[in-house]
Amino acid sequence: MKTQNYQLLEIENAAPIKMWTEGVPVEDDAKEQLTNTAKMPFIFKHLAVMPDVHLGKGSTIGSVIPTHKAIIPAAVGVDIGCGMIACKTTLNAKDLPDNLGPLRAAIEKAVPHGRTPNRGGRDKGAWGDRPPSLVDEAWKSLEPGFKAITEDYPKLKNTNQHKHLGTLGTGNHFIEICLDEKDTVWIMLHSGSRGVGNAIGTLFIELAKKDMQQHLCNIPDQDLAYFEEGSKYFGDYVRAVGWGQQFAKTNREIMMQHVIDAMRNIITKPFETHLEAVNCHHNYVQKETHFGEEVYVTRKGAVSAKKGELGIIPGSMGARSYIVRGLGNEESFQSCSHGAGRTMSRTKAKKLFTIEDQRRATEGVECRKDADVIDEIPMAYKDIDAVMDAQKDLVEVVYTLKQVVCVKG
């Protein structure tokens, strides 16, 4: 059955599932995971499924999960507040240097990125003993909230927080210099709450499982363990997740400023930024009003798309990205996709593709082209154009961006 631009999936003893997936593949495992989530007793109205949907932990990435008086920590995930920031500059393509290598190197130097070593050696993904002043100042505003959380959960003290603020991370996190249709230069980056967000998410996922140990046999997947409003950990989780989301937002703002500073060291022409700017989460939970009722909305790989609200939908490495304006579609709980969405695991991508494939797929982009980034090859993702077409009643495209520089974690 098809209604509007979504497909309606109805399952016995489950909330309806509305899927904006016409023309894009959806794996069977993801459909099973969606069904499991829809069977939870506190789902409000229906699940909304975005075109970039794919298998995740507990719940699918690319889904909007409205809940009444309950939250599933694993649905929010461990990269709390992960999202995007972008800003338009007064630069044009002709203002960029012919050789973009030094620009990429300057950005890589300005923003710590990459994998944290297991033991010993310098942590290249974090600041050393003396983070920059911008990081120290921002941490001052975050520290009181962190202290309040760690008074109740001292285990979280021994995490990377201050030294991860203003750092990129790994996986699909990136920094890009892009051009829009008029060759105007944009800066765009993708990151979240780093080590401390992971620690908060992991801790509360385990507490949810432990808290409802006797009920786990009654839910379709133990990763759907949840906190009910008024329960022992519910308020603590909401407070911790809110702090993690603020950390993530601040993290992106600091990186953006450091990227701008790095660009000014390479590009001699004076320029302004933030002519149009967006900073949006796509892994988070917050209280919202929909269909006349106040509910918790978990967007796991989805972006808020209220009427007139700007959002960012990035393509894969080497593909187009989009600055969009929300259409406020209530059926999707005013949401849209957060990207293209993977079609295969990282392991499979590394087995299937070669460095030469990666070079061809990212031709014209100043970026790493080595074995460690093959898992991010564009062919491991869905076709971003098909994804955008499937959600044309959720957002309208304002700018189309194509990257010329890409820094990967």
C-alpha positions in Angstrom: 0.0 0.0 0.0 1.3 3.5 -0.9 0.2 6.8 0.6 1.8 10.2 -0.3 5.5 9.6 -0.9 5.9 6.8 1.7 5.2 3.1 1.8 3.2 1.9 4.7 4.2 -1.3 6.4 1.7 -2.8 8.8 2.6 -5.7 11.1 0.4 -7.5 13.6 0.9 -6.3 17.2 3.2 -3.4 16.1 3.0 0.3 15.4 2.7 1.1 11.6 6.0 1.8 9.8 6.1 4.6 7.2 9.0 4.3 4.9 10.4 7.0 2.5 12.4 4.4 0.6 11.0 4.4 -2.9 13.8 3.7 -5.4 16.4 2.8 -2.8 17.4 -0.6 -1.5 16.5 -1.7 2.1 18.2 -4.8 3.5 16.0 -7.6 5.0 17.9 -7.3 8.3 17.0 -3.6 8.6 13.3 -4.4 8.0 13.5 -7.0 10.7 15.1 -4.5 13.1 12.4 -1.9 12.2 9.7 -4.5 13.0 11.3 -5.3 16.4 11.3 -1.6 17.3 7.7 -1.1 16.1 6.6 -3.8 18.5 7.7 -1.8 21.6 4.6 -0.9 23.5 5.4 2.8 23.9 5.9 3.8 20.2 3.8 6.8 19.5 1.7 6.7 16.3 4.2 5.1 13.9 7.9 4.8 13.0 9.2 7.1 10.3 11.9 5.5 8.1 14.3 7.6 6.1 15.7 6.6 2.6 19.2 6.1 4.0 18.0 3.4 6.4 20.4 0.5 7.2 21.1 -1.9 10.0 22.3 -0.5 13.3 22.7 -1.5 16.9 19.3 -2.0 18.5 17.5 0.1 16.0 18.1 1.0 12.4 20.2 4.0 11.4 17.9 6.3 9.4 14.8 5.9 11.6 12.7 8.4 13.6 11.4 6.8 16.8 8.7 8.7 18.7 8.1 7.3 22.2 5.6 8.0 24.9 7.1 8.2 28.4 10.1 6.0 27.5 13.5 6.2 25.8 15.7 3.4 24.3 19.3 4.3 25.0 20.7 2.0 22.2 18.4 3.8 19.7 20.1 7.1 20.5 23.4 5.2 20.3 26.9 5.9 21.5 27.8 8.8 19.3 25.5 11.1 21.1 24.8 14.4 19.2 26.7 13.3 16.1 25.9 15.7 13.3 27.0 18.3 10.8 28.0 21.9 10.6 28.4 23.9 7.4 29.0 27.6 6.6 29.2 29.6 3.4 32.1 31.9 2.8 32.8 34.9 0.5 35.4 32.9 -1.4 35.0 31.6 -4.9 36.7 28.6 -6.5 39.2 30.8 -8.3 40.4 32.1 -4.9 41.5 28.6 -3.9 45.2 27.6 -4.6 45.8 25.5 -7.7 47.5 22.9 -5.5 45.1 21.9 -2.7 47.6 19.6 -0.9 48.9 22.3 1.4 45.3 23.4 2.3 44.5 19.8 3.3 47.7 19.5 5.3 46.9 22.8 7.1 43.5 21.5 8.1 44.9 18.2 9.2 47.4 20.0 11.4 44.8 22.3 12.9 42.3 19.6 13.9 43.4 16.4 15.7 41.9 13.4 13.9 42.4 9.7 13.5 42.3 6.6 15.7 43.3 6.6 19.4 46.2 4.1 20.0 45.4 1.2 22.3 48.4 1.9 24.5 51.4 4.1 24.6 52.4 6.7 22.1 50.8 10.1 21.5 47.0 10.1 21.0 46.8 11.7 17.5 43.1 11.9 17.8 43.2 14.2 20.9 45.0 17.4 22.1 48.2 17.0 24.1 48.7 18.4 27.6 47.9 21.9 26.4 44.8 22.3 24.3 44.3 25.6 22.5 42.6 28.5 24.3 39.4 28.1 22.3 39.1 24.6 23.7 39.9 25.6 27.3 37.3 28.4 27.2 34.6 26.2 25.8 35.3 23.5 28.3 34.7 26.0 31.1 31.0 26.2 30.1 30.7 22.4 29.8 32.6 21.4 32.9 29.9 22.2 35.5 27.4 19.9 33.8 30.1 17.2 33.5 30.9 17.5 37.2 27.2 17.1 38.1 27.0 13.9 36.0 30.2 12.4 37.3 29.1 13.0 40.9 26.5 10.3 40.3 28.5 8.3 37.8 32.2 8.6 38.8 33.2 6.0 36.2 32.7 8.7 33.5 35.5 10.9 35.0 38.1 8.6 33.4 37.2 9.5 29.8 38.5 11.7 27.1 36.4 14.9 27.3 38.4 18.1 27.6 41.2 16.7 25.3 38.7 15.5 22.7 36.8 18.8 22.5 37.5 20.3 19.1 38.7 16.9 17.5 37.3 15.0 14.6 37.4 11.3 15.4 37.4 8.4 12.9 35.1 6.3 10.6 32.8 8.4 8.6 33.7 11.7 10.3 35.2 14.2 8.0 36.1 17.9 7.2 35.4 19.1 3.6 35.9 22.2 1.6 33.1 22.3 -1.0 31.8 24.3 -3.9 28.2 25.1 -4.6 26.5 25.5 -8.0 27.9 29.1 -8.3 31.4 27.9 -7.2 31.1 29.6 -3.8 33.3 28.0 -1.2 31.7 26.2 1.8 33.2 24.5 4.8 31.5 21.4 6.1 32.3 18.9 8.8 30.8 15.8 10.5 31.5 14.7 14.1 29.9 14.1 17.4 30.5 13.8 21.2 33.7 11.8 20.8 35.0 9.6 23.7 32.9 11.0 26.4 29.7 10.6 24.4 30.6 7.0 23.7 31.2 6.4 27.4 27.8 8.0 28.4 25.9 6.0 25.8 27.6 2.7 26.6 27.1 3.2 30.4 23.4 3.9 30.1 22.8 1.1 27.5 24.2 -1.4 30.0 22.2 0.2 32.9 19.0 -0.2 30.8 19.7 -3.9 30.2 20.6 -4.5 33.8 17.6 -2.5 35.1 15.1 -4.6 33.2 16.9 -7.9 33.3 13.7 -9.8 34.2 11.9 -8.2 31.3 14.5 -8.8 28.5 12.8 -12.1 27.5 9.7 -10.0 26.7 11.3 -7.7 24.2 12.4 -8.8 20.7 16.0 -7.6 21.1 17.9 -6.9 24.3 19.4 -3.8 22.7 15.8 -2.4 22.9 16.1 -2.2 26.7 14.6 1.1 27.8 14.0 3.5 30.7 10.5 4.5 31.6 9.8 8.1 32.6 10.0 8.3 36.4 12.3 5.2 36.7 15.6 5.2 38.6 17.8 6.2 35.6 15.5 8.0 33.3 16.1 11.5 34.5 19.9 10.9 34.8 20.0 9.7 31.2 18.0 12.6 29.8 20.4 15.0 31.7 23.6 13.1 30.5 22.4 12.9 26.9 21.5 16.6 26.8 25.0 17.4 28.0 26.5 15.1 25.4 24.5 16.8 22.7 25.8 20.2 23.8 29.4 18.8 23.8 28.9 17.6 20.2 27.5 20.9 19.0 30.4 22.8 20.7 32.9 20.3 19.3 31.8 21.1 15.8 31.9 24.9 16.4 35.5 24.7 17.7 36.6 22.6 14.7 34.9 25.0 12.3 36.8 28.0 13.8 40.1 26.1 13.6 39.5 25.1 10.0 38.7 28.8 9.1 42.0 29.9 10.8 43.9 27.2 8.9 42.4 28.4 5.6 43.4 32.0 6.4 47.0 30.9 6.8 47.0 29.4 3.2 44.6 31.7 1.3 45.9 35.3 1.3 42.7 36.9 0.1 40.6 38.2 3.1 37.2 36.4 3.4 34.2 36.2 5.6 32.3 33.1 6.8 28.9 32.1 8.3 26.9 34.0 5.6 24.6 31.0 5.9 25.4 28.5 8.7 23.9 25.3 9.9 24.8 23.1 13.0 22.5 20.1 13.3 22.5 16.8 15.2 21.5 13.6 13.5 21.9 11.1 16.5 19.9 12.5 19.4 16.7 12.5 21.5 14.6 15.4 22.6 11.1 16.2 23.7 8.8 17.6 21.0 5.1 18.1 20.3 3.6 16.1 17.4 0.0 15.4 16.6 -1.0 17.5 19.6 1.0 15.4 22.1 4.3 15.9 23.8 6.6 12.9 23.1 10.3 12.0 23.0 11.7 11.8 19.5 14.8 9.8 18.9 16.4 10.5 15.5 19.0 7.8 14.9 20.6 8.9 11.7 17.9 11.5 10.9 17.8 15.3 10.8 15.1 17.7 12.1 13.3 19.2 9.1 10.7 21.6 10.5 9.1 24.0 8.0 11.8 26.5 6.9 14.6 24.9 9.0 18.0 24.4 7.3 19.6 21.0 7.5 22.6 19.1 5.9 22.5 15.8 4.0 26.0 14.8 3.1 26.8 12.3 0.3 29.6 9.9 0.5 33.3 10.7 -0.1 33.4 11.8 -3.7 29.6 12.4 -4.0 27.4 15.5 -3.8 26.1 16.9 -0.5 23.0 19.1 0.1 22.0 22.0 2.2 18.2 21.6 2.5 15.2 23.4 3.9 12.6 21.4 5.8 9.0 21.2 4.6 7.6 20.3 8.0 6.1 17.0 7.0 4.3 15.8 10.1 4.1 12.2 8.9 7.9 12.0 9.2 7.8 13.8 12.6 9.3 16.7 10.6 12.5 14.8 9.8 14.7 13.9 6.8 17.7 11.6 6.1 21.1 12.3 7.5 23.1 11.1 4.5 23.2 8.5 1.8 23.3 5.4 4.1 25.6 2.4 3.7 24.8 -0.5 1.5 27.4 -2.8 2.9 29.6 -3.2 6.0 33.0 -1.7 6.3 34.6 -5.2 6.3 32.8 -6.1 3.1 33.9 -2.8 1.4 37.5 -3.5 2.3 37.3 -7.0 0.8 35.4 -5.8 -2.3 37.3 -2.7 -3.4 40.9 -1.8 -4.0 43.0 1.3 -3.6 42.8 1.9 -7.3 39.0 1.8 -7.0 39.2 4.4 -4.3 41.5 6.6 -6.4 39.1 6.5 -9.4 36.0 7.2 -7.2 37.6 10.2 -5.6 39.2 11.7 -8.7 39.4 15.5 -8.5 39.2 15.5 -4.7 42.2 16.3 -2.6 42.0 13.5 0.0 43.6 10.4 1.4 43.5 7.5 -1.1 45.0 4.6 0.9 43.9 1.2 2.2 42.6 2.7 5.6 39.8 4.7 3.9 38.5 2.1 1.4 35.6 1.4 3.8 34.4 4.9 3.0 34.5 4.5 -0.7 31.4 6.0 -2.4 30.3 2.6 -3.8 29.7 1.4 -0.2 26.9 3.9 0.1 23.5 4.3 -1.5 23.0 6.6 -4.5 22.6 10.1 -2.9 20.4 11.2 -5.9 18.0 8.3 -5.3 17.9 9.1 -1.6 17.1 12.8 -2.3 14.3 11.8 -4.7 12.7 9.5 -2.2 12.3 12.4 0.3 11.2 15.2 -1.9 8.1 15.7 0.3 10.3 16.1 3.4 12.9 18.8 2.2 13.7 21.1 -0.7 17.3 21.5 -1.9 18.8 25.0 -1.3 22.4 24.3 -2.3 24.2 21.4 -3.9 27.8 21.0 -2.8 30.7 19.1 -4.3 33.8 18.6 -2.2 37.3 19.6 -3.5 39.1 18.8 -0.2 38.3 16.0 2.2 40.0 15.2 5.5 39.1 11.8 7.0 39.6 10.7 10.5 
